[in-house]
Amino acid sequence: MGEAAERTSALHRWLGRVVEFRPHEVAALAWSFAYFFCLLAGYYVLRPLRDEMGIAGGVRNLQWLFTATFVVMLAAVPVFGALVARLPRKRFVPLVYHFFVFNLAIFWLLLTFDFEKVHVARVFFVWISVFNLFAVSVFWSFMADLWASESGKRLFGFIAAGGSAGALLGPSVTVLLAVPLGPVNLLIVAAVLLELAVLCAHRLETAAPQRQDATKAPEPAAIGGGWLAGIAMVLRSPYLAGIALWVTLLSLAGTFLYFQQASIVAAASDDPAVRTRIFASIDLAIGVLTILVQFFATGRLIARFGVGAAASALPLVFALGFLVLAFTPALAVVIAFQAIQRATNFALSNPAREVLFTVLEREEKYKAKNVIDIVVFRGADAASGWLFSALRSVGLELSAISLATVPVAGLWLVLALALGRGQERRAS
């Protein structure tokens, strides 16, 4: 018994060095970390394969793939809204992930038997884009539902580090196994990791009551409400509309950078295995940089400087990055830009954005958040993809497009600061 207490004390001392926690939060914090770790490890095993299939389906077709993703999202959101309205959280969360595992099994069969490879590659690109947003949105809705605003500021950086650790494992597995094992068989690895995420979510439900605020009412059996209520919530709330605009500008900047990356990598090599390895190497660099910041700085920075300052870090990076890319459109610059912006996003701006949702009503945390994370984000992706293609079709070079994106990032930064002030008012 004394040895167990000593191990617990040692764990608390180690955690205290990287995150400011309360003793009753430890179990739920650990399961939240493990849940996100397994979820993003599974996704990042698949992400390089998605990027390679985007090229296999044709770089010129990327805007069509982004549009198809948006259309699928529009169809999926009402279904998710109906699930949230009718099922308790402990049932609809596992159901979402089991559905995606079933999809992976189908893709494995189609790709293993080389059935219409180009068409399957395009469908897979769309599917994984849908999967990523749904899976991560459900996770952060869960977190916003469990943790209050004050707790989120302290702990979301550490919880996000679980995802970053998974994002480090995923591309490491892909780098090691993509060539000897073959990319298709990585789908099995991803499916196992998703099932482990479901196990963590189940254990988190058990740990959750230990750290709920004493004033909170017990969780209702189901959230209720209409299946399209999230759209109305976003339209009538200036605060939610501001978050939606923040996400739209993130999508615009990210899509422009992604299209430039696809063009530059496609020109660098015509070997699918080599391109997959390049994408995985980018993810690996991002994972290392992100996890260091999340473990040792995120929670303290958000608590010290506020949500607005943390959310504004990403548009600042995009403004500077596009400025450099405008004058040096090279592979090394794209890799460095992607690594820095995604590390900033995962380490600072994304945890800050998730804290914005902690001050909302419970129905808004699932339905409005789902609309913003999925419909708004993918709609902006599709529109940004067509805008990029239109700019290219009228003769604009990559450098000119990069330069034109800089002032957009400036407006995005101002919006981030305004949202931070709005969150502080709601929290108080």
Buried (B, 14 or more C-beta within 10 A) or exposed (E): EEEEEEEEEEEEEEBEEBBBBEEEBBBBBBBBBBBBBBBBBBBBBBBBBBBBBBBBBBBEBBBBBBBBBBEBBEEBBBEBBBBBBBBBBBEBBBEBBEEBBEBBEEBBEBBEEEEEBEEBBBBBBBBBBBBBBBBBBBBBBBBBBBBBBEBBBBBBBBBBBBBBBBBBBBBBBBBEBBEEBEBBBBBBBBBBBBBBBBBBBBBBBEBBEEBBEEEEEEBEEBBEBBBBBBBBBBEEBEBBBBBBBBBBBBBBBBBBBBBBBBBBBBEBBEEBEBBBBBBBBBBBBBBEBBBBBBBBBBBBBBBEBBBBBBBBBBBBBBBBBBBEBBEEBEBEBBBBBBBBBBBBBBBBBBBBBBBBBBBBEBBBBBBBBBBBBBBBBBBBBBBBBBBBBEBBEEEBEBBEBBBBBBEBBEEBBEBBBBBBEBBBEEBE
